[in-house]
């Protein structure tokens, strides 16, 4: 695992004597603390920071081919690299190392940009083709590894993280107001936008070519979906086979590894299969909370005892949260309102004390219908059978009067969010259930000078960025709502929230996290399954639970989904209140000239009094303010 950086003169001329690589590499040193590699090659400069996982002795980068005409910097892991090594050797190449990175160099020599079709793994890469004077960048199919780019003053600049670009002296720091509007609604900035104006994210499953001063971006993968009928028995057998293969490949490592184990279906199934594949006792890691409504560590311990793993569990107390957030913001360079990034970072640090690689369960919910929102979309159809007069005049007013609870996914929280968007079209409904500020509310939240556009609907904000996704479906009246929404989350929420959280939190701790559910053959298989094998009746993850039942006790299979969250609603009133007072006070807000102070003051008052639950809105604002105070002003005072 590594971080990569680089820049290219678009006019093709030799670089000046100024070398910006050391500073750029140093800015992302947490991604690869083991060594730094840099190379200037005429008009281009390539750099990397390495976390050694495979071929510890000779995997240094930048790496080249036999005659120094092709150079690469690479971040990630190619899990089928043994098979690919045999392929390039059959073509006459002599390998100088045992690393997966060198294999890609020779694949590019043989197949050009089609080399991407052979790669099974997580990656972002940059290849300089000296003969063609071409810079070639690419990102893995699902978006596990990040890649950002910009053009400033005739130079193309790229980096794994935005801070690598900001370390280049020509880079500019300016708020992208369109991205701010997206962030406030979705709680993340969807690709290809970033919160910085003119800094872009390369979309998953896309490549970028810079040649003759021009930039071209294209997709290289469309999932192959087999719509042939399949029985439940056949589906279980195929799913288990693909999952076993994926896990087996992701257990290849020259350093110690383990598994994140929450006690949910996804991580527990991975741990069960991995425990059969490793020699010796498998290390598993989980995190707990003092608040029982958020704590699921007991389920992790049940699974660990059942499998006989060497289990490590740490409790994440409120007193640790602020220090953890302060430490994490030394690494983050874009706001993300997914509060679970805090315990994920804390867990990653604890895990790194024992292993260098950890397997995790991201992707299982999107592929197999695990989120309660999928069931809620089905429930909407029943809800609408209730006469509208009865709903509007009696039932909804009564439900909206339920007392506020700040517990995890409390009954009143779920009911009120359901009612708020139940009558909206499917995409708008889904985004309102998942996000913070409805698009229509932003005209009240934002000052006119901070609103580039006034969007009435959430889908309008989404359309600014997600049209390039290879997984984004088209909504028609004939769509199966569950199938559509799982594809929708695979295109948006997974790559732009969950995988960003996983990558930044783990790499901040110099820990490599591998995600077996995102092996592209398994993804293609899951997308081929009918939705009634994913959400059957009101049972979520039906087919995955059938497979998991072969390994796990009933109390794990039948337990309700809890979700990985933290008590934000309580903490912003208590432990985080000093930060709220500092970053969301009237003086700061008015000086910043982005938000309407009276609107924010009302939010804070409603939450403090217990009148309304405003945890999501306050946390979303707080994370933006933290970002603003770090990057766009020296202090909030």
ABEGO torsion letter per residue (X at the ends): XBBBBEBBBAAGBBBBABBAAAAAAAAAAAABAABBBBBBBEABBBBBBBBBABGAAAABOBBBBAAGABBBBBBEBBAAAAAAAAAAAAAGBBBABABAAAAAAAAAAAAEAAAAAABBEBBBBBBBBAAAGBBBBBBBAAGABBBBBBBBGGBBBBBABAAAAAABAABBBBBBAAAAAAAAAAGBBBOABBABBGBBBBBBGBBBBBBGGBBBBBBABBBBBBABBBBAAAAAAAAAAAAAAAAAAAABBABBBBBBBAGBAAAAAAAAAAAAABBEBBBBBBBBBABAAABAAAAAAAAAAAAGBBBBBBBBBAAAAAAAAAAAAAABABBBABAAAAAAAAAAAAAAAABABBBBABGAAAAAGABAAAAAAAAAAAAAABBAAAAAAAAAAAAAABBBBABBGBAAAAAAAAAAAAABBAAAAAAAAABBBBAAAAAAABBAAABABBBABAAAAAAAAAAABAABBBBBAABBAAAAAAAAAAAAAAAAAAAAAAAAAAAAAGBBBBBAAABAAAAAAAAABBAAAABBEABBGAAAAAAAAAABBAAAAABBBAEBBBBAAAAAABAAAAAAAAAABAAAAAAAGABBAAAAAAAAAAAAAGABBAAAAAAAAAAAAAAAAAAABABAX
